[in-house]
Amino acid sequence: MNWADAGFEVFGTHVLWTDLVGNIAALSTVLLAIRKSMWTWPVQFTGSVLLFIASINAGITGNALKQAMFGALAVYGWWAWRRGTQDGKQLAVRPATARERIGYISVMVLGTALVGVLFFVTHLSWGAAVPLPKGAFLVAADAYIFVGSAVATWAQGRALVDFWIVWVAVDLVGVPLAFSSGLVVSGAVYGVFFVLVLIGFVKWLREYQGAPRDLAVVS
């Protein structure tokens, strides 16, 4: 057996170690981000590598591409947070500026359209194999989750409180989409993410409101 196929059986279903450990790492990333731990990024990178392997092994190219993106953004996030905490400084969180919000909302709208077309033409999204009009909706939702996840991770690297809000917007589509598609486990994981994201948003917002304004910020 290929090492990438290694796993165990649960009620007749083969569970890959790469998939299981990768998802545990993904959940741990959120918990670490709530605490603003530098371990957020190495754990995210590790989870991305494992889920990339699991996705390639399962032939899910679109998800593998998303994990590659997460891995690259983890490197950026580690660099940005490390620069923001030089000389023993505390990582300062802040809301996005009006210009930044216009920027990332524009990226989400235009990016979803462009990535949706790419996913549909190249069949990188599993929804591309579903008859229209449902197939088009599924591809658009897949593209929205892909772009939204990228924007959220980028905003996280900049220590923007808004990154939690973007994740909420992503989960509001991801949770019902997973359950309606019969992906109960994925839907449950998204649901756990949703709860953790709400907790993280409240914690970061309260921290910003109570923090002195002379802290260095990630730029």
C-alpha positions as CSV (number, residue, x, y, z in Angstrom):
1,M,0.0,0.0,0.0
2,N,1.2,3.5,-0.8
3,W,2.0,5.4,2.3
4,A,-0.4,8.2,1.3
5,D,-3.2,5.5,1.5
6,A,-2.3,4.7,5.1
7,G,-5.2,4.9,7.5
8,F,-7.8,2.8,9.4
9,E,-11.4,1.6,9.0
10,V,-14.3,3.2,10.8
11,F,-17.7,1.6,10.2
12,G,-16.5,0.3,6.9
13,T,-15.0,3.6,5.7
14,H,-11.3,4.0,5.1
15,V,-10.0,7.1,6.9
16,L,-6.7,8.5,5.7
17,W,-4.2,9.6,8.3
18,T,-3.3,12.5,6.1
19,D,-6.9,13.6,6.0
20,L,-7.5,13.1,9.7
21,V,-4.3,14.7,11.0
22,G,-4.6,17.5,8.4
23,N,-8.0,18.5,9.6
24,I,-6.9,18.3,13.2
25,A,-4.1,20.7,12.3
26,A,-6.6,23.0,10.5
27,L,-8.8,23.2,13.6
28,S,-5.7,23.7,15.8
29,T,-4.7,26.6,13.5
30,V,-7.9,28.5,14.5
31,L,-7.3,27.8,18.2
32,L,-3.7,29.1,17.9
33,A,-4.9,32.1,15.9
34,I,-7.3,33.1,18.7
35,R,-4.2,33.2,21.0
36,K,-2.1,35.0,18.4
37,S,0.5,32.2,18.7
38,M,3.3,32.1,16.2
39,W,2.7,28.3,16.0
40,T,-0.4,29.2,14.0
41,W,1.6,29.3,10.8
42,P,3.8,26.2,11.1
43,V,0.7,24.2,12.1
44,Q,-1.3,25.6,9.2
45,F,1.5,24.8,6.8
46,T,1.8,21.2,8.1
47,G,-2.0,20.8,7.8
48,S,-1.9,22.2,4.3
49,V,0.8,19.7,3.2
50,L,-1.1,16.8,4.7
51,L,-4.5,17.8,3.1
52,F,-2.7,18.5,-0.2
53,I,-1.5,14.9,-0.2
54,A,-4.9,13.6,0.8
55,S,-6.6,15.6,-2.0
56,I,-4.1,14.5,-4.7
57,N,-4.5,10.9,-3.5
58,A,-8.3,11.3,-3.8
59,G,-8.1,13.0,-7.2
60,I,-9.7,16.2,-5.9
61,T,-7.5,18.7,-7.8
62,G,-9.5,21.8,-6.8
63,N,-9.1,21.2,-3.1
64,A,-5.4,20.3,-3.6
65,L,-4.9,23.7,-5.2
66,K,-6.6,25.4,-2.2
67,Q,-4.3,23.6,0.2
68,A,-1.2,24.7,-1.9
69,M,-2.6,28.3,-1.6
70,F,-3.0,27.9,2.2
71,G,0.6,26.6,2.5
72,A,2.0,29.7,0.6
73,L,-0.1,32.1,2.7
74,A,1.1,30.3,5.9
75,V,4.7,31.3,4.9
76,Y,3.5,34.9,4.4
77,G,1.6,35.0,7.6
78,W,4.6,33.7,9.6
79,W,6.8,36.3,8.0
80,A,4.3,39.1,8.7
81,W,3.7,38.2,12.3
82,R,7.4,37.7,13.0
83,R,8.1,41.2,11.7
84,G,5.2,42.6,13.7
85,T,6.6,41.1,16.9
86,Q,10.3,42.0,16.6
87,D,12.1,43.3,19.7
88,G,9.6,41.6,21.9
89,K,6.6,43.6,20.7
90,Q,3.1,42.3,21.2
91,L,1.3,41.6,17.9
92,A,-1.2,44.4,17.5
93,V,-4.6,43.5,16.0
94,R,-6.8,46.2,14.3
95,P,-9.8,46.6,12.1
96,A,-9.2,47.0,8.4
97,T,-9.2,50.5,7.0
98,A,-12.0,51.6,4.6
99,R,-9.6,51.2,1.7
100,E,-8.5,47.7,2.8
101,R,-12.2,46.7,3.1
102,I,-13.1,48.0,-0.3
103,G,-10.0,46.1,-1.6
104,Y,-10.7,42.7,-0.1
105,I,-14.5,42.9,-0.9
106,S,-13.6,43.7,-4.5
107,V,-11.2,40.8,-4.6
108,M,-13.9,38.5,-3.3
109,V,-16.5,39.6,-5.9
110,L,-14.2,39.7,-8.9
111,G,-12.1,36.7,-7.8
112,T,-15.1,34.5,-7.3
113,A,-16.3,35.3,-10.8
114,L,-12.9,34.7,-12.4
115,V,-12.1,31.6,-10.4
116,G,-15.6,30.3,-11.0
117,V,-15.0,30.5,-14.8
118,L,-11.7,28.8,-14.3
119,F,-13.1,26.0,-12.2
120,F,-16.0,25.4,-14.6
121,V,-13.8,25.3,-17.8
122,T,-11.1,23.1,-16.3
123,H,-13.4,21.0,-14.1
124,L,-11.3,21.7,-11.0
125,S,-14.6,22.0,-9.1
126,W,-16.6,18.9,-8.6
127,G,-19.7,21.0,-9.4
128,A,-18.6,21.3,-13.0
129,A,-19.8,17.7,-13.5
130,V,-23.3,18.4,-12.2
131,P,-26.0,19.4,-14.8
132,L,-27.0,23.1,-15.0
133,P,-28.2,25.2,-13.3
134,K,-27.3,23.4,-10.1
135,G,-23.8,22.8,-11.4
136,A,-23.2,26.5,-12.0
137,F,-24.3,27.3,-8.5
138,L,-22.0,24.6,-7.0
139,V,-19.0,25.9,-9.0
140,A,-19.7,29.5,-7.9
141,A,-20.0,28.4,-4.3
142,D,-16.8,26.5,-4.6
143,A,-15.0,29.5,-6.1
144,Y,-16.4,31.8,-3.4
145,I,-15.1,29.5,-0.7
146,F,-11.7,29.3,-2.4
147,V,-11.3,33.1,-2.8
148,G,-12.9,33.9,0.5
149,S,-10.5,31.5,2.3
150,A,-7.5,33.2,0.5
151,V,-8.7,36.7,1.5
152,A,-9.3,35.6,5.1
153,T,-5.9,34.1,5.5
154,W,-4.2,37.1,3.9
155,A,-6.1,39.4,6.4
156,Q,-5.1,37.1,9.2
157,G,-1.5,37.6,8.2
158,R,-2.0,41.3,8.5
159,A,-3.6,40.8,12.0
160,L,-6.8,42.4,10.9
161,V,-9.9,41.7,13.1
162,D,-11.9,41.6,9.8
163,F,-10.3,38.2,8.9
164,W,-12.7,36.5,11.4
165,I,-15.7,38.3,9.7
166,V,-14.5,37.0,6.3
167,W,-14.3,33.5,7.7
168,V,-17.9,33.8,8.9
169,A,-19.0,34.8,5.4
170,V,-17.2,31.8,4.0
171,D,-18.7,29.4,6.6
172,L,-22.2,30.7,5.9
173,V,-21.9,29.2,2.5
174,G,-19.6,26.3,3.3
175,V,-21.7,24.7,6.1
176,P,-25.1,24.5,4.2
177,L,-23.3,23.6,1.0
178,A,-21.5,20.6,2.6
179,F,-24.7,19.3,4.3
180,S,-26.8,19.7,1.2
181,S,-24.2,17.8,-0.8
182,G,-24.3,14.9,1.6
183,L,-20.8,15.7,3.0
184,V,-21.9,15.4,6.7
185,V,-18.4,15.2,8.1
186,S,-17.2,18.2,6.2
187,G,-20.3,20.1,7.2
188,A,-19.7,19.2,10.9
189,V,-16.0,20.4,10.6
190,Y,-17.2,23.7,9.0
191,G,-19.7,24.0,11.9
192,V,-16.9,23.7,14.5
193,F,-14.9,26.2,12.5
194,F,-17.9,28.6,12.6
195,V,-18.2,28.5,16.4
196,L,-14.4,29.0,16.8
197,V,-14.4,31.9,14.4
198,L,-17.1,33.7,16.4
199,I,-15.1,33.2,19.6
200,G,-11.9,34.5,17.9
201,F,-13.7,37.5,16.5
202,V,-15.0,38.5,19.9
203,K,-11.6,38.0,21.6
204,W,-9.7,40.0,19.0
205,L,-12.2,42.8,18.9
206,R,-12.2,43.1,22.7
207,E,-8.4,43.1,22.7
208,Y,-8.3,45.9,20.1
209,Q,-10.8,48.0,22.0
210,G,-8.8,47.6,25.2
211,A,-5.3,48.0,23.7
212,P,-3.1,51.1,23.7
213,R,-2.9,52.7,20.3
214,D,0.9,52.9,20.3
215,L,1.5,49.3,19.5
216,A,3.3,48.4,16.3
217,V,1.0,47.0,13.6
218,V,1.6,44.5,10.8
219,S,1.8,46.4,7.5
